[in-house]
């Protein structure tokens, strides 16, 4: 079937798609495009002046009538019968009516510029859809123009050409040479005539359209009159020799009757009688006849394409388009009834040009065919040039289409006209009318479907600014229009339809990645907002379960220039959870003229795009960093999507390095201000983050805080605040030099032959006397390490779990117990036992010294010292995971020994280490000591995460 339909498309009507294309010429006058001063002056010289009748009704009627009404009516009724013919028109007009409703809705939702369907689709769906559909709209116009030029030439040759088979001419007017090259010459001459009209300007065709309309309507009037005025007669049928195989095939009648109005004739034409098409030799079916007939119902875009020249587009387009559609529907059905009542079935099936034979004067129908086809060819050429000009003006394809922007003094885009003419001339060389007809029809159906999709998207997005004055539509009509267009596309030719959709998607992707950001607005953003809001409301925090827990991270960043490594690493560990980049700027809004954060958002969003991470950005203004982080922890996220884990860079004296200059410079270290300034000159202007200071400023390697605005006391207080708010806390150290690509490359670690390791130490190393491997915090460490190992890039990394044991305890029993736990948790890891008797001995040695020194209170001890010691004795009973009562009793020797133990136990060195982070002490006066102990513990360990979990995140349940 996919091959039969195209064959019919032209043979039965060369007007296959003139419907759609008539519109651009009159409706896309170049003078109406807003742009340069020259164009504006042209716009002033030629004000919008077309009324509903001249601007919408006439172009639409010309598009929907033309050749169809003269060559297809008999074919439809003869094959399918009157009942099915009327049913076909009802279905076809139902499909196009759905699109008409969408066109009317969009056209009444604000001011329209010239450009017709392309303008509506691009401004509603964004540049991707608009540009891809615009290109297909342009190609459809080009192919349509070639189609009608070839159709006109074929009609001329059929009337005035010498027969190619050498038979004797039956008319004295048959004097023109015929053949492929002669037909190409005639087509080129006709196309040159169209080119001259287009170069003069679209207003020439606009003025002539009324005259052409009068001619077509006059010819149509003679057709109606002929049914009543012409007496019954016998009509000689076209030759059918091509269907007789070696004289043995069926012999078809050579004459048929025009009977006038007879009941017997009507009864004979009521029911379907599908037979072989005498022009192609293919058997007809309901689908093939419907596909051919549907081409005559297109052309509804003519009025909307005139939007640039209408007095009031929002008023004229709905009324004019609906009027034209209703009028054509009535005419088509009247013709079906008159034909069924007056022409016998043989005449309808064997002579598709019978209206000429039964007309009161035969040349009337020929004149109608010629004039309508020529106007269709010119309108398609003008329409193609205007669409190309609109595409070039919108800069969707960069410099490729920039020459098409050039216009004449009157605003006529002559370069676009020449390019369109050249492409039409190329199509003329093919001469395959059937293929062209199918492609043109499918392209226009795609445009119609896109208009329905645009209206559907606007309706579903529920945007407050979408309030068209035309309200006779719903999302149901849009969906029906899309489905109807899609069904017709595949009914006409499934292969061409599939190829067209694939081509459109390819253009869509190309424009998405290559075109600049437009200012038209993106309907996708409105739709996403609508759906996200709906699903966020459905996300109930009361239904949270540990089985579906995932990290939702708030990473505090002071200056992204030195935090690139940490930002990219945390992006890997989020496991499809929420990821927020937080930043606190110090200030008081009451003393500032405006919000200083508004101008910074673009730089942060560019950073997210540049690093290719999936993160949100949340900035706040506060009088201290601590208060700012409290703000972010309280208000970040919506509904069930709120951060449950706070990540801070470590507070130390590490020298920050700018990693944001260029990805290729990620390994360059700036050691002096001159080198830094040279690199900053290469900085893309879209990043407007402050430059880094020298080593004299106290900075954390994760760039969480700055020594001048954040002290160690406040830093530890932030950790304590987060734990009070039941947030997990992660401290990241030594990520200033972290390069994800280098770490994960096969040759990153030569000792391990490219192996990547992740080390986990699930023990509170600050409490060796009460270490536990199965508390909440330990399991949280295991969960994060496992999540990292599940990421595609880290999937080949090996987890190493280190078990600290003392002499005299069952090492094998501890390993088996831990191995069983890992098995139940479905975590693959290598377990290593590490003896740490020497380190524990140092710890207990310090405890013994402390006990001797403070076995009895000194008489000269101050009251505060006594209170402090009393407080320490009370804390000795606390659980190991809570406040470390021995924080002040851990010697630097012990911490250094544990640090060396961690370093010596790992061969080769891991890519990252996960360590247990104990709670800060209850006494705020020990915060500085606590931070000092963490610093000694993690010294020179490389990329390290100190992690404290406060909520259960692992379950063995199904």
VEXKE-529470 format. One line per 4 residues: for each residue x, y, z of C-alpha. Coordinates in steps of 0.25 Angstrom, whole numbers, always signed. Each point is the difference from the previous one (the first is absolute). Last residue first. Example, Ala and Ser with C-alpha at 12.3 -4.5 7.8 and 13.67 -1.06 7.14 Angstrom:
BEGIN
+55:-4:+29  -6:-14:+2
***
This chain:
BEGIN
+55:-30:+207  +6:+2:+13  +15:+1:+3  -1:+15:+2
+9:+12:-1  -2:+15:+2  -2:+1:+15  +1:+15:+4
+11:+8:+6  +12:-2:-9  +14:+6:+2  +10:+0:-11
+14:+5:-1  +3:-1:-15  +14:-1:-5  +8:+4:-12
+15:-2:+3  +4:-5:+14  +10:+11:+3  -6:+3:+13
-13:-6:+3  +1:-3:+15  +8:+12:+3  -10:+9:-6
-12:-7:+7  +8:+2:+13  +2:+15:-3  -15:+1:-3
-4:-6:+14  +10:+8:+7  -6:+13:-6  -14:-5:+4
+4:-3:+14  -6:+13:+6  -13:-4:-7  -2:-11:+11
-9:-10:-6  +11:-6:-8  -1:-1:-15  -6:-13:-5
+10:-10:-5  +3:-1:-15  +3:-14:-5  +10:+0:-12
-3:-3:-15  +13:+1:-9  +1:+4:-14  +8:-5:-12
+7:-10:+8  +15:-1:+2  +6:-14:-5  +2:-5:+11
-9:+5:+11  +4:-4:+15  +12:+10:+0  -8:+13:-1
-11:-5:+9  +11:-4:+11  +7:+13:-2  -12:+8:+3
-3:-9:+12  +14:+3:+5  -1:+15:-2  -13:-1:+8
+6:-7:+11  +12:+9:+0  -9:+12:+0  -6:-5:+13
-14:-3:+2  -4:+5:+14  -8:+12:-4  -10:-7:-9
-1:-11:+11  -15:+2:+2  -2:-1:-15  -15:+4:-1
-9:-10:-7  +4:-12:-8  +7:-6:+12  -12:+0:+9
+1:+10:+12  +5:-6:+14  +13:+8:-1  -8:+12:-2
-3:+2:+15  +15:-1:+3  +3:+11:-10  -10:+9:+6
+6:-1:+13  +14:+3:-6  -6:+12:-6  -7:+5:+13
+13:-2:+8  +8:+8:-11  -10:+11:+1  +1:+1:+15
+15:+1:+0  +9:-10:+5  +9:+4:+11  -3:-11:+9
+2:-10:-11  -11:-10:-2  +4:-14:+1  +3:-11:-10
+2:+12:-10  +15:-2:-4  +0:-15:+3  -13:-2:-9
+5:+9:-11  +13:-8:-1  -8:-13:+0  -9:+5:-11
+12:+4:-8  +6:-14:+1  -13:-5:-4  +0:+8:-13
+15:-4:-3  -4:-14:+3  -11:+1:-10  +9:+4:-11
+10:-11:+3  -11:-11:+0  -5:+5:-13  -1:-13:-8
-6:+2:-14  -10:-11:-5  -4:+2:-15  -13:-3:-6
-2:+1:-15  -14:+6:-4  -12:-4:-7  -13:+5:+7
-13:-8:+0  -3:+5:+14  -2:-15:+4  +13:-3:-6
+7:+12:+7  -5:-4:+13  +5:-15:-2  +14:+6:-4
+0:+8:+13  -3:-12:+9  +10:-8:-8  +10:+11:+2
-2:+1:+15  +0:-15:+2  +13:-1:-8  +7:+11:+8
-4:-6:+13  +5:+10:+11  +13:-2:+7  +7:+11:-7
-9:+11:-5  -7:+1:-12  -3:+12:-10  -9:-5:-12
+3:+7:-13  -10:-1:-11  +6:+1:-14  -10:+3:-12
+5:-3:-14  -2:+10:-11  -5:-6:-13  -14:+6:+2
+5:+14:+3  -3:+6:-14  -14:-7:+0  -4:+4:+14
-3:-12:+8  +14:+1:+8  -4:+14:+4  -13:-5:+6
+8:-11:+7  +9:+10:+7  -12:+8:+4  -7:-12:+6
+13:-5:+7  +2:+13:+7  -15:+1:+4  +2:-14:+6
+11:+5:+9  -8:+12:+4  -12:-8:+4  +8:-10:+8
+5:-13:-5  +15:+1:+0  +2:+4:+15  +11:+7:+7
-1:+2:+15  +14:+2:+5  +6:+4:-13  -9:+13:+1
+7:+10:-10  +1:-10:-10  -15:-2:-1  +0:-12:-9
-5:-3:-14  +13:+2:-7  -4:-1:-15  +11:+1:-11
-4:+2:-15  +9:-6:-10  +3:+2:-14  +9:-11:-8
+8:+6:-11  +12:-10:+1  -1:+2:+16  +14:+6:+1
-2:+8:-13  -12:+8:+5  -7:+9:-10  +3:-9:-12
-14:-5:-2  -6:+14:+2  -10:+1:+12  +9:+9:+8
+4:+9:-12  -14:+2:-4  -5:+3:+14  +11:+10:+3
+1:+3:+15  +10:+11:+2  -9:+8:+9  -6:-12:+6
+9:-1:+11  -10:-1:+11  -15:-2:-1  -9:+1:+13
-13:-8:-1  -12:+2:+9  -13:-7:+1  -11:+9:+4
-9:-2:+12  -2:+15:+3  +9:-1:+12  +10:-7:-9
+0:+12:-9  +2:+10:+11  +12:-8:+6  +7:+0:-13
-3:+15:-1  +6:+2:+14  +13:-7:-5  +1:+11:-10
-4:+11:+9  +11:-3:+10  +10:-2:-11  -2:+14:-5
-8:+5:-12  +1:+13:-7  +15:+2:-1  +3:-14:-1
-9:-3:-12  -9:-11:+0  -5:-12:-8  +11:+1:-10
+2:-15:+0  +14:+2:+3  -3:+9:+12  +5:+14:-1
+9:+8:+10  +5:+12:-8  +15:+1:-1  +1:-10:-10
-5:+9:-11  -13:+5:-4  -10:-6:-10  -7:+8:-10
-14:+4:+2  -11:-8:-9  -5:+6:-12  +0:-12:-9
-7:+4:-14  +12:+8:-4  +8:-13:-3  +13:+1:+7
+12:+1:-9  +5:+13:+7  -2:-8:+13  +12:-8:-4
+9:+11:-1  -5:+6:+13  +3:-13:+7  +14:-1:-6
+3:+14:+5  -6:-3:+14  +10:-11:+3  -1:-15:+2
-12:-3:-10  -1:-15:-2  -3:-6:-13  -6:-13:+0
-14:+5:-4  +5:+8:-11  -6:-8:-11  -14:+2:+7
+2:+15:-1  +0:+11:+10  -8:-7:+11  +11:-7:+7
+5:+11:+8  +9:-5:+11  -2:+2:+15  +11:-1:+10
-3:-9:+11  -1:+7:+14  -11:-9:+5  -15:+0:+2
-5:-12:-8  -10:+2:-11  -15:-2:+5  -10:-10:-5
-14:+0:+7  -9:-12:-2  -15:-1:+1  -3:+11:-10
-15:+1:-3  -8:-6:-12  -12:-5:+8  -7:+13:-1
+9:+11:-6  +15:+2:+1  +9:+9:+8  -8:+8:+11
+6:-5:+14  +13:-5:-4  +2:+12:-9  -3:+10:+11
+9:-7:+10  +11:+1:-10  -2:+15:+0  -1:+1:+15
+14:-7:+1  +6:+8:-11  -3:+13:+7  -9:+12:-3
-8:-7:-11  -3:+0:-15  -3:-13:-6  +3:-8:-13
-7:-13:-4  +5:-6:-13  -6:-14:-5  +9:-11:-5
+1:-10:-11  +15:+1:-4  +6:+3:-14  +11:+9:+6
-3:+11:-10  -15:-1:+2  +1:+1:+15  +10:+11:-1
-9:+8:-10  -11:-2:+11  +9:+6:+10  +4:+12:-9
-15:+3:-3  -3:+0:+14  +10:+11:+4  -8:+12:-5
-12:-3:+9  +9:-3:+13  +3:+15:+2  -14:+3:+4
-2:+15:-1  +3:+13:+6  +8:-6:+12  -1:+3:+14
-13:-7:+3  +5:-12:-8  +11:-2:+10  +12:-7:-5
+9:-13:+0  -2:-9:-12  -4:-14:+2  +1:-10:-11
-7:-14:-1  +1:-9:-12  -12:-10:+1  +0:-14:-4
-13:-8:+2  +1:-15:-3  +4:-8:-12  +11:-7:+7
+6:+13:+7  +14:-6:+1  +4:+3:-15  -4:+15:+1
+8:+0:+13  +12:-3:-8  -2:+11:-10  -3:+11:+11
+13:-4:+8  +9:+0:-12  -6:+14:-5  +2:+6:+14
+11:+10:-2  -6:+9:-10  -14:-3:+5  +2:+10:+12
-7:-2:+13  -7:-13:-3  -10:-7:+10  -4:-13:-6
-15:-4:+4  -2:-14:-4  -12:-9:-1  +5:-14:+2
-9:-11:-3  -10:-8:+9  -10:-10:-7  +2:-11:+9
+0:+9:+12  -14:+4:-2  -7:+14:-3  -15:+0:+0
-1:+11:+10  +8:+9:-10  -11:-1:-10  +4:+3:-15
-13:+2:-6  +1:+15:+1  +14:-1:-6  -7:-8:-12
-9:+11:-3  +10:+11:+1  +10:-8:-9  -11:-2:-10
-4:+15:-2  +15:+4:+1  +4:-9:-11  -12:+4:-9
+4:+15:+2  +15:-3:-2  -4:-8:-13  -7:+12:-5
+13:+7:-1  +0:+15:-1  +2:+9:-12  +13:+5:+4
+9:-10:-7  +12:-7:+5  +10:-2:-11  -2:-11:-10
+10:-12:-1  -5:-11:+10  -15:+2:-1  +1:+4:-15
+6:-13:-3  -9:-8:+9  -12:+6:-6  +5:-2:-14
+2:-15:+2  -14:-1:+6  -5:+6:-12  +7:-9:-9
-5:-12:+8  -14:+5:-1  +2:+2:-15  +6:-14:-2
-11:-7:+8  -11:+8:-9  +7:-4:-13  +0:-14:+4
-14:-1:+5  -6:+7:-13  -13:+6:-1  -6:-8:+12
+12:+3:+8  -2:+15:-1  -15:-1:+1  +1:-7:+14
+10:+10:+5  -9:+12:-4  -12:-7:+6  +8:-3:+13
+5:+14:+1  -14:+6:-3  -6:-9:+11  +10:+4:+10
-3:+15:-3  -15:-2:+1  +2:-7:+13  +8:+11:+6
-12:+9:-2  -5:+10:-11  -11:+10:-2  +7:+11:+9
+5:+10:-11  +4:+12:+9  +12:-7:+3  +5:-1:+15
+14:-6:+0  +6:+11:+9  -3:-8:+13  +7:-12:-5
-8:-13:+2  +12:-8:-6  -11:-10:-5  -6:+11:-9
+13:+5:-5  +4:-14:-3  -12:-3:-7  +0:+12:-9
+14:-3:-4  -3:-14:-3  -12:+4:-8  +10:+9:-8
+10:-11:-1  -11:-10:-5  -3:+10:-11  +15:+2:-4
+1:-15:+0  -12:-1:-9  +7:+10:-9  +12:-8:-2
-8:-12:-3  -8:+7:-11  +13:+5:-6  +7:-14:+1
-12:-7:-7  -1:+10:-11  +15:+0:-3  +0:-15:-1
-11:+0:-10  +5:+12:-8  +13:-6:-3  +6:+10:-10
+14:-1:+8  +6:+12:-8  -11:+9:+6  +5:-2:+14
+13:+7:-4  -8:+12:-6  -8:+0:+13  +13:+1:+8
+5:+12:-9  -13:+7:+1  +1:-1:+16  +14:+5:+0
-4:+12:-10  -12:+4:+9  +8:-1:+13  +10:+9:-7
-11:+10:-4  -6:+2:+14  -9:+11:-4  +1:+12:+10
-3:+11:-10  +14:+4:-1  +4:-15:-3  +3:-10:+11
+11:-8:+5  -3:-10:+11  +2:-12:-9  +15:+2:+0
+0:-4:+15  -5:-14:-2  +12:-8:+3  +6:+11:+9
-8:-5:+12  -11:-10:-2  -10:+5:+9  +3:+15:-3
-15:+4:+1  +2:+9:-12  +5:-12:-8  -12:-8:+4
-10:+11:-4  +7:+2:-13  -1:-14:-3  -15:+0:+3
-1:+12:-9  +7:-6:-11  -8:-13:+1  -13:+7:+0
+3:+8:-12  +4:-13:-8  -13:-7:+6  -9:+12:-4
+6:+0:-14  -2:-14:-3  -14:+0:+6  -4:+12:-9
+5:-8:-12  -8:-12:+4  -13:+8:+3  +1:+8:-13
+3:-13:-9  -11:-8:+7  -10:+10:-1  +3:+3:-15
-1:-14:-3  -14:-1:+7  -5:+12:-9  +7:-6:-12
-12:-10:-2  -11:+10:-1  -14:-5:+6  +8:-10:+8
-2:-15:-2  +13:-3:-5  +8:+9:+9  -7:-6:+12
+4:-14:-5  +15:+3:+3  +1:-13:+8  -5:-9:-11
-1:-15:+2  -6:-1:+14  -10:+12:+0  -4:-3:-14
-2:-15:+3  -8:+3:+12  -11:+8:-7  +0:+15:+1
-12:+8:+5  -5:-3:+14  +14:-4:+5  +6:+13:-6
-10:+9:+6  +1:-7:+14  +15:+1:+0  +1:+14:-5
-10:+4:+11  +10:-7:+10  +12:+7:-5  -7:+14:+0
-5:-2:+14  +13:-3:+5  +7:+11:-7  -9:+10:+6
+1:-5:+14  +16:+0:-1  +0:+14:-6  -9:+6:+11
+8:-7:+11  +13:+6:-6  -6:+14:-1  -6:+0:+14
+12:-5:+7  +10:+8:-8  -7:+13:-1  -2:+4:+15
+14:-4:+5  +6:+5:-13  -6:+14:+1  +4:+8:-13
+7:-12:-6  +13:+1:-7  +9:-7:+9  -10:-11:+3
-2:-4:-14  +6:-14:+4  -11:-2:+10  -10:+2:-12
+7:-10:-9  +2:-11:+11  -12:-7:-3  +5:-5:-14
-4:-15:+2  -13:-6:-4  +4:-3:-14  +11:-9:+4
-9:-8:+8  -7:-6:-13  +13:-7:-3  +2:-7:+13
-15:-3:+1  +1:-7:-13  +12:-8:+4  -6:-4:+13
-14:-4:-5  +7:-9:-10  +4:+2:-15  +7:-11:-8
+12:+5:-7  +1:+2:-16  +6:+14:+1  -9:+9:-9
-12:-10:-1  -1:-2:+15  -5:-14:+2  -13:-2:+8
-7:+4:+12  -16:+0:-1  -5:+7:+12  -15:+2:+2
-9:+12:-4  +4:+1:-14  -10:-9:-7  -11:+5:+8
+3:+14:-5  +0:-4:-14  -13:-7:+1  -6:+13:+7
+4:+8:-12  +6:+14:-1  +7:+1:-13  +5:-12:-7
+15:+3:-3  +3:-13:-6  +13:-8:-3  +8:-4:-12
+12:-9:-3  -4:-12:+9  +11:-8:+6  +5:-13:-7
+6:-9:+11  +14:-6:-3  +3:-9:-12  +4:+11:-10
+15:-1:+4  -3:+5:+14  -11:+11:+0  +2:+10:+10
+8:+9:-8  -10:+0:-11  -10:+7:+9  -1:+13:-9
-8:+11:+6  -15:-1:+0  -10:+6:-11  -12:+7:+7
-14:-3:-4  -10:+11:+3  -11:+4:+9  -4:+15:-2
+9:+10:+6  -7:+11:+8  -2:-6:+14  +13:-7:+2
+7:+11:-8  -5:+11:+10  +8:-6:+11  +13:-1:-9
-2:+14:-5  +0:+5:+14  +13:-7:+3  +6:+6:-12
-5:+14:+5  +5:-3:+14  +14:-4:-5  +0:+13:-9
-4:+9:+11  +10:-6:+10  +11:+2:-11  -4:+15:-1
+0:+1:+16  +13:-7:+0  +6:+10:-10  +2:+11:+10
+6:-9:+11  +9:-6:-11  +5:+14:-4  +1:+3:+15
+10:-11:+2  +11:+8:-7  +7:+3:-13  +9:-12:+2
-11:-9:+3  -7:+3:-13  +13:-1:-8  +2:-14:+7
-14:-5:-4  +3:+3:-15  +14:-6:+2  -8:-13:+5
-9:+0:-12  +12:+0:-9  +8:-10:+8  -13:-9:-1
+0:+2:-15  +14:-4:-2  -2:-12:+10  -11:-5:-9
+8:+2:-12  +11:-8:+6  -9:-12:+4  -8:+0:-13
-10:+8:-7  +1:+10:-12  -12:+10:+0  -9:+0:-11
-13:-7:+5  -10:+11:-3  -5:-6:-13  -6:-11:+9
+1:-15:-1  +14:-1:-3  +4:-13:-7  +8:-10:+8
+15:+1:+1  +0:-6:+14  +4:+14:+6  -13:+7:-4
+3:+15:-5  -3:+9:+12  -11:+10:+1  -10:-6:+9
+8:-11:+7  +12:+9:-1  -7:+11:+7  -5:-9:+11
+13:-6:+2  +7:+14:+1  -10:+4:+10  +2:-12:+9
+15:+2:-1  -1:+14:+5  -10:-5:+10  +9:-10:+6
+12:+9:-1  -7:+10:+9  -4:-11:+9  +14:-5:+1
+5:+13:+4  -12:+3:+9  +2:-13:+7  +15:+3:+2
-3:+13:+7  -10:-7:+9  +10:-11:+3  +10:+11:+4
-10:+7:+8  -4:-13:+7  +14:-2:+4  +2:+15:+4
-13:+1:+8  +2:-13:+7  +14:+4:+5  -2:+15:+1
-12:-1:+10  -13:-7:+0  -9:+13:+0  +8:+10:-7
+6:-10:-10  -14:-7:-3  -7:+13:-2  +11:+7:-8
+2:-13:-9  -15:-1:-2  -2:+14:-5  +13:+8:-2
-4:+14:+1  -2:+5:+14  -11:-4:+9  -4:+9:+12
-7:-8:+12  -8:-12:+3  -10:+0:-11  +9:-6:-11
+3:-12:+10  -14:-3:+2  -4:+2:-14  +11:-9:-5
-4:-11:+10  -15:+0:-4  +5:-1:-14  +8:-12:+3
-12:-7:+6  -8:+4:-12  +11:-6:-9  -3:-14:+6
-15:+2:+0  +0:+5:-14  +7:-13:-4  -10:-9:+7
-12:+7:-5  +6:+0:-14  +2:-14:+0  -14:-3:+5
-5:+8:-11  +8:-8:-10  -4:-13:+7  -15:+3:-2
+2:+5:-14  +7:-12:-5  +15:-3:+3  +6:-2:-14
-8:+9:-9  -3:+10:+11  +15:+3:+3  +4:+0:-14
-11:+9:-5  +4:+10:+11  +15:+0:-3  +2:+8:-12
-7:+13:+0  -2:+2:+15  +14:-4:+3  +6:+9:-11
-2:+13:+8  -9:-2:+12  +7:+0:+14  +11:+10:-3
-8:+10:-7  -11:-1:+11  +11:+3:+10  +6:+11:-7
-14:+7:-3  -5:-2:+14  +12:+5:+8  +5:+13:-5
-10:+5:-11  -12:-5:+8  +5:+3:+14  +5:+14:-3
+14:+3:-6  +6:+14:+4  +13:-2:+8  +8:+12:-3
+9:+1:-12  +8:+13:+1  +2:-2:+15  +4:-15:-2
+10:+5:-10  +6:+10:+10  +0:-12:+10  +8:-8:-9
+10:+10:-3  +1:+3:+15  +4:-15:+1  -9:-10:+7
-15:-2:+0  -4:-8:-12  -12:+5:-7  +7:+5:-13
+3:-14:-3  -14:-4:-4  -3:-13:+7  -15:-1:-2
-2:+2:-14  +10:-10:-4  +0:-8:+12  -14:-5:-1
-1:-7:-13  +9:-10:+6  -9:-8:+8  -11:-3:-10
+10:-1:-11  +3:-14:+6  -6:-10:-10  -3:+10:-10
+5:-9:-11  -12:-8:+1  -4:-13:-4  +13:-4:-7
+7:+8:+11  -4:-7:+12  -4:-13:-6  +14:-6:-2
+3:+5:+14  -11:-9:+5  +3:-13:-7  +15:-1:+6
-4:+0:+15  -11:-9:-3
***
